[in-house]
Amino acid sequence: MEQELKDKYFEALESVIDPELDIDLVNLGLIYDVSGSVEGVIDVKMTLTSMGCPAAPQLMEEVRQALLAFEEVSTVNVELVWTPAWSKDMMTRYGKIALGIHE
C-alpha cells in the first residue's frame, strides 16, 4: 500500500474516539497497522488499552465504518491483537499532552 494512501486511512481513523479517554485511537497508539490490496480489501491491526474494554465491539465497528467511507474500499477486516501489549509509550505526543502525561 502506498504511504499516501496509508496516511489517508490513518487520518480517517482519527475520527474514531475512545469513549472513556475522549481521544482518537490513532493518537492513543491503538492502531498498529493498516494494509490493503488493489481489490479494495483493507486489513487493520489494532489493540485496546485493556483486554476487558467494554467498548471493543463499538470501536471495531467504528474503525470499519471510517474506512468503508472511501469509495475504493469494499471490505475492512479488523483484527484485535494483544501483542505487542499497549502502553502509554505508544501514544503520540499529542495524545500524551491531551491526557496530561508529561515525560
CNS distance restraints for C-alpha pairs under 8 A (distance, minus, plus):
assign (resid   1 and name CA) (resid   5 and name CA) 6.84 0.50 0.50
assign (resid   1 and name CA) (resid   6 and name CA) 6.64 0.50 0.50
assign (resid   1 and name CA) (resid  35 and name CA) 6.15 0.50 0.50
assign (resid   1 and name CA) (resid  36 and name CA) 5.95 0.50 0.50
assign (resid   1 and name CA) (resid  37 and name CA) 6.93 0.50 0.50
assign (resid   2 and name CA) (resid   6 and name CA) 6.27 0.50 0.50
assign (resid   3 and name CA) (resid   7 and name CA) 5.99 0.50 0.50
assign (resid   4 and name CA) (resid   8 and name CA) 6.29 0.50 0.50
assign (resid   5 and name CA) (resid   9 and name CA) 6.37 0.50 0.50
assign (resid   6 and name CA) (resid  10 and name CA) 6.22 0.50 0.50
assign (resid   6 and name CA) (resid  34 and name CA) 6.61 0.50 0.50
assign (resid   6 and name CA) (resid  35 and name CA) 7.25 0.50 0.50
assign (resid   7 and name CA) (resid  11 and name CA) 6.06 0.50 0.50
assign (resid   8 and name CA) (resid  12 and name CA) 6.34 0.50 0.50
assign (resid   9 and name CA) (resid  13 and name CA) 6.28 0.50 0.50
assign (resid   9 and name CA) (resid  34 and name CA) 7.54 0.50 0.50
assign (resid   9 and name CA) (resid  67 and name CA) 6.59 0.50 0.50
assign (resid  10 and name CA) (resid  14 and name CA) 6.56 0.50 0.50
assign (resid  10 and name CA) (resid  26 and name CA) 6.96 0.50 0.50
assign (resid  10 and name CA) (resid  34 and name CA) 7.58 0.50 0.50
assign (resid  11 and name CA) (resid  15 and name CA) 7.67 0.50 0.50
assign (resid  12 and name CA) (resid  66 and name CA) 6.06 0.50 0.50
assign (resid  12 and name CA) (resid  67 and name CA) 6.90 0.50 0.50
assign (resid  13 and name CA) (resid  24 and name CA) 7.60 0.50 0.50
assign (resid  13 and name CA) (resid  25 and name CA) 7.05 0.50 0.50
assign (resid  13 and name CA) (resid  26 and name CA) 6.51 0.50 0.50
assign (resid  13 and name CA) (resid  63 and name CA) 6.36 0.50 0.50
assign (resid  13 and name CA) (resid  66 and name CA) 6.17 0.50 0.50
assign (resid  13 and name CA) (resid  67 and name CA) 7.43 0.50 0.50
assign (resid  14 and name CA) (resid  24 and name CA) 5.17 0.50 0.50
assign (resid  14 and name CA) (resid  25 and name CA) 6.36 0.50 0.50
assign (resid  14 and name CA) (resid  26 and name CA) 5.58 0.50 0.50
assign (resid  14 and name CA) (resid  27 and name CA) 7.38 0.50 0.50
assign (resid  15 and name CA) (resid  24 and name CA) 6.33 0.50 0.50
assign (resid  15 and name CA) (resid  66 and name CA) 7.42 0.50 0.50
assign (resid  16 and name CA) (resid  24 and name CA) 5.33 0.50 0.50
assign (resid  16 and name CA) (resid  25 and name CA) 6.07 0.50 0.50
assign (resid  16 and name CA) (resid  59 and name CA) 7.14 0.50 0.50
assign (resid  16 and name CA) (resid  62 and name CA) 6.21 0.50 0.50
assign (resid  16 and name CA) (resid  63 and name CA) 6.51 0.50 0.50
assign (resid  16 and name CA) (resid  66 and name CA) 7.53 0.50 0.50
assign (resid  17 and name CA) (resid  22 and name CA) 5.84 0.50 0.50
assign (resid  17 and name CA) (resid  23 and name CA) 5.27 0.50 0.50
assign (resid  17 and name CA) (resid  24 and name CA) 4.03 0.50 0.50
assign (resid  17 and name CA) (resid  25 and name CA) 6.02 0.50 0.50
assign (resid  17 and name CA) (resid  59 and name CA) 7.94 0.50 0.50
assign (resid  18 and name CA) (resid  22 and name CA) 5.26 0.50 0.50
assign (resid  18 and name CA) (resid  23 and name CA) 5.59 0.50 0.50
assign (resid  18 and name CA) (resid  24 and name CA) 5.79 0.50 0.50
assign (resid  18 and name CA) (resid  25 and name CA) 6.31 0.50 0.50
assign (resid  18 and name CA) (resid  59 and name CA) 7.37 0.50 0.50
assign (resid  19 and name CA) (resid  23 and name CA) 7.77 0.50 0.50
assign (resid  19 and name CA) (resid  55 and name CA) 7.61 0.50 0.50
assign (resid  21 and name CA) (resid  99 and name CA) 7.87 0.50 0.50
assign (resid  23 and name CA) (resid  27 and name CA) 7.02 0.50 0.50
assign (resid  23 and name CA) (resid  28 and name CA) 6.76 0.50 0.50
assign (resid  23 and name CA) (resid  95 and name CA) 6.97 0.50 0.50
assign (resid  23 and name CA) (resid  98 and name CA) 7.60 0.50 0.50
assign (resid  24 and name CA) (resid  28 and name CA) 6.29 0.50 0.50
assign (resid  25 and name CA) (resid  29 and name CA) 6.24 0.50 0.50
assign (resid  25 and name CA) (resid  30 and name CA) 5.23 0.50 0.50
assign (resid  25 and name CA) (resid  31 and name CA) 6.27 0.50 0.50
assign (resid  26 and name CA) (resid  30 and name CA) 5.95 0.50 0.50
assign (resid  26 and name CA) (resid  31 and name CA) 5.54 0.50 0.50
assign (resid  26 and name CA) (resid  91 and name CA) 7.99 0.50 0.50
assign (resid  27 and name CA) (resid  91 and name CA) 5.55 0.50 0.50
assign (resid  27 and name CA) (resid  92 and name CA) 5.05 0.50 0.50
assign (resid  27 and name CA) (resid  93 and name CA) 7.86 0.50 0.50
assign (resid  27 and name CA) (resid  94 and name CA) 6.62 0.50 0.50
assign (resid  27 and name CA) (resid  95 and name CA) 4.90 0.50 0.50
assign (resid  28 and name CA) (resid  88 and name CA) 7.66 0.50 0.50
assign (resid  28 and name CA) (resid  90 and name CA) 7.01 0.50 0.50
assign (resid  28 and name CA) (resid  91 and name CA) 4.55 0.50 0.50
assign (resid  28 and name CA) (resid  92 and name CA) 6.59 0.50 0.50
assign (resid  28 and name CA) (resid  95 and name CA) 5.63 0.50 0.50
assign (resid  28 and name CA) (resid  96 and name CA) 7.97 0.50 0.50
assign (resid  29 and name CA) (resid  86 and name CA) 7.68 0.50 0.50
assign (resid  29 and name CA) (resid  88 and name CA) 7.97 0.50 0.50
assign (resid  29 and name CA) (resid  90 and name CA) 4.88 0.50 0.50
assign (resid  29 and name CA) (resid  91 and name CA) 4.49 0.50 0.50
assign (resid  29 and name CA) (resid  92 and name CA) 6.63 0.50 0.50
assign (resid  30 and name CA) (resid  46 and name CA) 5.45 0.50 0.50
assign (resid  30 and name CA) (resid  47 and name CA) 5.11 0.50 0.50
assign (resid  30 and name CA) (resid  48 and name CA) 5.97 0.50 0.50
assign (resid  30 and name CA) (resid  49 and name CA) 7.49 0.50 0.50
assign (resid  30 and name CA) (resid  86 and name CA) 7.17 0.50 0.50
assign (resid  30 and name CA) (resid  90 and name CA) 7.79 0.50 0.50
assign (resid  30 and name CA) (resid  91 and name CA) 7.97 0.50 0.50
assign (resid  31 and name CA) (resid  44 and name CA) 7.42 0.50 0.50
assign (resid  31 and name CA) (resid  45 and name CA) 6.26 0.50 0.50
assign (resid  31 and name CA) (resid  46 and name CA) 4.39 0.50 0.50
assign (resid  31 and name CA) (resid  47 and name CA) 6.61 0.50 0.50
assign (resid  32 and name CA) (resid  44 and name CA) 7.57 0.50 0.50
assign (resid  32 and name CA) (resid  45 and name CA) 5.34 0.50 0.50
assign (resid  32 and name CA) (resid  46 and name CA) 5.16 0.50 0.50
assign (resid  32 and name CA) (resid  47 and name CA) 7.35 0.50 0.50
assign (resid  33 and name CA) (resid  43 and name CA) 7.94 0.50 0.50
assign (resid  33 and name CA) (resid  44 and name CA) 5.67 0.50 0.50
assign (resid  33 and name CA) (resid  45 and name CA) 5.10 0.50 0.50
assign (resid  33 and name CA) (resid  46 and name CA) 6.99 0.50 0.50
assign (resid  34 and name CA) (resid  42 and name CA) 6.92 0.50 0.50
assign (resid  34 and name CA) (resid  43 and name CA) 5.74 0.50 0.50
assign (resid  34 and name CA) (resid  44 and name CA) 4.60 0.50 0.50
assign (resid  34 and name CA) (resid  45 and name CA) 6.57 0.50 0.50
assign (resid  35 and name CA) (resid  42 and name CA) 5.73 0.50 0.50
assign (resid  35 and name CA) (resid  43 and name CA) 5.23 0.50 0.50
assign (resid  35 and name CA) (resid  44 and name CA) 6.56 0.50 0.50
assign (resid  36 and name CA) (resid  40 and name CA) 6.91 0.50 0.50
assign (resid  36 and name CA) (resid  41 and name CA) 5.51 0.50 0.50
assign (resid  36 and name CA) (resid  42 and name CA) 4.23 0.50 0.50
assign (resid  36 and name CA) (resid  43 and name CA) 5.83 0.50 0.50
assign (resid  37 and name CA) (resid  41 and name CA) 5.55 0.50 0.50
assign (resid  37 and name CA) (resid  42 and name CA) 6.70 0.50 0.50
assign (resid  39 and name CA) (resid  74 and name CA) 7.80 0.50 0.50
assign (resid  40 and name CA) (resid  72 and name CA) 5.58 0.50 0.50
assign (resid  40 and name CA) (resid  73 and name CA) 4.35 0.50 0.50
assign (resid  40 and name CA) (resid  74 and name CA) 5.06 0.50 0.50
assign (resid  40 and name CA) (resid  75 and name CA) 6.43 0.50 0.50
assign (resid  41 and name CA) (resid  73 and name CA) 6.19 0.50 0.50
assign (resid  41 and name CA) (resid  74 and name CA) 5.96 0.50 0.50
assign (resid  41 and name CA) (resid  75 and name CA) 4.75 0.50 0.50
assign (resid  41 and name CA) (resid  76 and name CA) 5.91 0.50 0.50
assign (resid  41 and name CA) (resid  77 and name CA) 7.61 0.50 0.50
assign (resid  42 and name CA) (resid  73 and name CA) 6.96 0.50 0.50
assign (resid  42 and name CA) (resid  75 and name CA) 6.17 0.50 0.50
assign (resid  42 and name CA) (resid  76 and name CA) 4.76 0.50 0.50
assign (resid  42 and name CA) (resid  77 and name CA) 6.19 0.50 0.50
assign (resid  43 and name CA) (resid  76 and name CA) 5.88 0.50 0.50
assign (resid  43 and name CA) (resid  77 and name CA) 4.81 0.50 0.50
assign (resid  43 and name CA) (resid  78 and name CA) 6.02 0.50 0.50
assign (resid  43 and name CA) (resid  79 and name CA) 7.50 0.50 0.50
assign (resid  44 and name CA) (resid  76 and name CA) 7.37 0.50 0.50
assign (resid  44 and name CA) (resid  77 and name CA) 6.15 0.50 0.50
assign (resid  44 and name CA) (resid  78 and name CA) 4.78 0.50 0.50
assign (resid  44 and name CA) (resid  79 and name CA) 6.03 0.50 0.50
assign (resid  45 and name CA) (resid  78 and name CA) 6.12 0.50 0.50
assign (resid  45 and name CA) (resid  79 and name CA) 4.94 0.50 0.50
assign (resid  45 and name CA) (resid  80 and name CA) 6.08 0.50 0.50
assign (resid  45 and name CA) (resid  81 and name CA) 6.56 0.50 0.50
assign (resid  46 and name CA) (resid  78 and name CA) 7.29 0.50 0.50
assign (resid  46 and name CA) (resid  79 and name CA) 6.31 0.50 0.50
assign (resid  46 and name CA) (resid  80 and name CA) 5.21 0.50 0.50
assign (resid  46 and name CA) (resid  81 and name CA) 5.99 0.50 0.50
assign (resid  47 and name CA) (resid  80 and name CA) 5.38 0.50 0.50
assign (resid  47 and name CA) (resid  81 and name CA) 5.26 0.50 0.50
assign (resid  47 and name CA) (resid  82 and name CA) 5.99 0.50 0.50
assign (resid  47 and name CA) (resid  85 and name CA) 7.92 0.50 0.50
assign (resid  47 and name CA) (resid  86 and name CA) 6.97 0.50 0.50
assign (resid  48 and name CA) (resid  53 and name CA) 7.00 0.50 0.50
assign (resid  48 and name CA) (resid  56 and name CA) 7.40 0.50 0.50
assign (resid  48 and name CA) (resid  80 and name CA) 7.90 0.50 0.50
assign (resid  48 and name CA) (resid  82 and name CA) 7.91 0.50 0.50
assign (resid  48 and name CA) (resid  86 and name CA) 7.05 0.50 0.50
assign (resid  49 and name CA) (resid  53 and name CA) 7.36 0.50 0.50
assign (resid  49 and name CA) (resid  86 and name CA) 6.09 0.50 0.50
assign (resid  49 and name CA) (resid  87 and name CA) 7.53 0.50 0.50
assign (resid  51 and name CA) (resid  82 and name CA) 7.96 0.50 0.50
assign (resid  55 and name CA) (resid  59 and name CA) 6.02 0.50 0.50
assign (resid  56 and name CA) (resid  60 and name CA) 6.09 0.50 0.50
assign (resid  57 and name CA) (resid  61 and name CA) 6.20 0.50 0.50
assign (resid  58 and name CA) (resid  62 and name CA) 6.17 0.50 0.50
assign (resid  59 and name CA) (resid  63 and name CA) 6.18 0.50 0.50
assign (resid  60 and name CA) (resid  64 and name CA) 6.36 0.50 0.50
assign (resid  60 and name CA) (resid  78 and name CA) 6.53 0.50 0.50
assign (resid  61 and name CA) (resid  65 and name CA) 6.18 0.50 0.50
assign (resid  62 and name CA) (resid  66 and name CA) 6.03 0.50 0.50
assign (resid  63 and name CA) (resid  67 and name CA) 6.52 0.50 0.50
assign (resid  63 and name CA) (resid  78 and name CA) 7.68 0.50 0.50
assign (resid  64 and name CA) (resid  68 and name CA) 6.07 0.50 0.50
assign (resid  64 and name CA) (resid  76 and name CA) 5.55 0.50 0.50
assign (resid  64 and name CA) (resid  77 and name CA) 7.39 0.50 0.50
assign (resid  64 and name CA) (resid  78 and name CA) 7.08 0.50 0.50
assign (resid  65 and name CA) (resid  69 and name CA) 6.27 0.50 0.50
assign (resid  66 and name CA) (resid  70 and name CA) 7.97 0.50 0.50
assign (resid  67 and name CA) (resid  73 and name CA) 6.83 0.50 0.50
assign (resid  67 and name CA) (resid  76 and name CA) 7.05 0.50 0.50
assign (resid  68 and name CA) (resid  73 and name CA) 5.51 0.50 0.50
assign (resid  68 and name CA) (resid  74 and name CA) 6.51 0.50 0.50
assign (resid  68 and name CA) (resid  75 and name CA) 6.99 0.50 0.50
assign (resid  68 and name CA) (resid  76 and name CA) 6.92 0.50 0.50
assign (resid  69 and name CA) (resid  73 and name CA) 7.50 0.50 0.50
assign (resid  82 and name CA) (resid  86 and name CA) 7.49 0.50 0.50
assign (resid  86 and name CA) (resid  90 and name CA) 6.77 0.50 0.50
assign (resid  87 and name CA) (resid  91 and name CA) 7.72 0.50 0.50
assign (resid  88 and name CA) (resid  96 and name CA) 7.72 0.50 0.50
assign (resid  91 and name CA) (resid  95 and name CA) 5.63 0.50 0.50
assign (resid  91 and name CA) (resid  96 and name CA) 6.25 0.50 0.50
assign (resid  92 and name CA) (resid  96 and name CA) 6.35 0.50 0.50
assign (resid  93 and name CA) (resid  97 and name CA) 6.22 0.50 0.50
assign (resid  94 and name CA) (resid  98 and name CA) 6.06 0.50 0.50
assign (resid  95 and name CA) (resid  99 and name CA) 6.32 0.50 0.50
assign (resid  96 and name CA) (resid 100 and name CA) 6.09 0.50 0.50
assign (resid  96 and name CA) (resid 101 and name CA) 4.88 0.50 0.50
assign (resid  96 and name CA) (resid 102 and name CA) 6.98 0.50 0.50
assign (resid  97 and name CA) (resid 101 and name CA) 5.74 0.50 0.50
assign (resid  97 and name CA) (resid 102 and name CA) 6.90 0.50 0.50
